């Protein structure tokens, strides 16, 4: 693996981690909303 490839891999891994975090936060928010709606009715 060349140096530029290794750097690109690091960048992609960082972006992947960031996107996974965003997805997890979004799913959590959706679940909280669903739970709140369930209790409201």
Backbone as numpy.savetxt, mean C-alpha at the origin, in Angstrom:
# Nx Ny Nz CAx CAy CAz Cx Cy Cz
24.41 -8.81 -12.11 23.56 -7.63 -12.11 24.46 -6.38 -12.11
24.16 -5.46 -12.99 24.97 -4.24 -13.06 24.54 -3.25 -11.98
25.35 -2.24 -11.78 25.04 -1.22 -10.76 23.73 -0.48 -11.08
23.53 -0.03 -12.33 22.25 0.63 -12.63 21.04 -0.29 -12.40
21.19 -1.56 -12.71 20.10 -2.51 -12.48 19.80 -2.64 -10.99
20.85 -2.70 -10.20 20.67 -2.82 -8.75 19.99 -1.58 -8.19
20.38 -0.41 -8.68 19.74 0.84 -8.23 18.27 0.86 -8.62
17.98 0.43 -9.83 16.59 0.40 -10.31 15.76 -0.58 -9.48
16.35 -1.71 -9.14 15.67 -2.70 -8.31 15.33 -2.09 -6.95
16.28 -1.37 -6.36 16.05 -0.72 -5.08 14.90 0.28 -5.18
14.90 1.07 -6.27 13.83 2.05 -6.47 12.48 1.36 -6.58
12.42 0.29 -7.34 11.17 -0.43 -7.52 10.69 -1.07 -6.22
11.62 -1.58 -5.44 11.25 -2.18 -4.16 10.69 -1.13 -3.22
11.29 0.06 -3.23 10.81 1.15 -2.38 9.41 1.59 -2.82
9.22 1.72 -4.13 7.91 2.11 -4.65 6.86 1.04 -4.33
7.24 -0.21 -4.47 6.34 -1.32 -4.16 5.90 -1.27 -2.69
6.86 -1.03 -1.80 6.55 -0.94 -0.37 5.59 0.22 -0.10
5.82 1.35 -0.77 4.97 2.53 -0.59 3.54 2.23 -1.08
3.44 1.57 -2.22 2.12 1.25 -2.76 1.39 0.23 -1.89
2.11 -0.74 -1.36 1.49 -1.71 -0.46 0.95 -1.03 0.79
1.70 -0.05 1.30 1.26 0.70 2.48 -0.01 1.48 2.15
-0.03 2.14 1.00 -1.21 2.89 0.58 -2.43 1.97 0.45
-2.22 0.82 -0.15 -3.31 -0.15 -0.33 -3.83 -0.61 1.03
-2.94 -0.92 1.94 -3.34 -1.38 3.28 -4.13 -0.28 3.99
-3.68 0.96 3.89 -4.39 2.07 4.54 -5.77 2.25 3.93
-5.86 2.13 2.61 -7.14 2.28 1.92 -8.10 1.16 2.33
-7.61 -0.06 2.39 -8.45 -1.19 2.78 -8.94 -1.02 4.22
-8.07 -0.53 5.09 -8.43 -0.31 6.48 -9.53 0.76 6.58
-9.34 1.84 5.83 -10.33 2.91 5.81 -11.69 2.39 5.32
-11.66 1.57 4.28 -12.90 0.99 3.77 -13.58 0.12 4.82
-12.80 -0.66 5.52 -13.36 -1.54 6.54 -13.97 -0.73 7.68
-13.31 0.35 8.09 -13.83 1.21 9.15 -15.15 1.84 8.71
-15.19 2.29 7.46 -16.41 2.89 6.91 -17.54 1.87 6.90
-17.24 0.67 6.42 -18.26 -0.39 6.38 -18.78 -0.68 7.79
-17.88 -0.76 8.74 -18.26 -1.06 10.12 -19.14 0.06 10.69
-18.77 1.29 10.40 -19.55 2.43 10.88 -20.95 2.42 10.28
-21.04 2.11 8.99 -22.35 2.05 8.33 -23.20 0.92 8.89
-22.56 -0.20 9.20 -23.27 -1.34 9.75 -23.88 -0.97 11.10
-23.15 -0.24 11.93 -23.63 0.13 13.26 -24.71 1.20 13.17
-24.59 2.08 12.19 -25.55 3.18 12.03 -26.94 2.65 11.74
-27.05 1.61 10.93 -28.36 1.09 10.56 -28.72 0.04 11.56
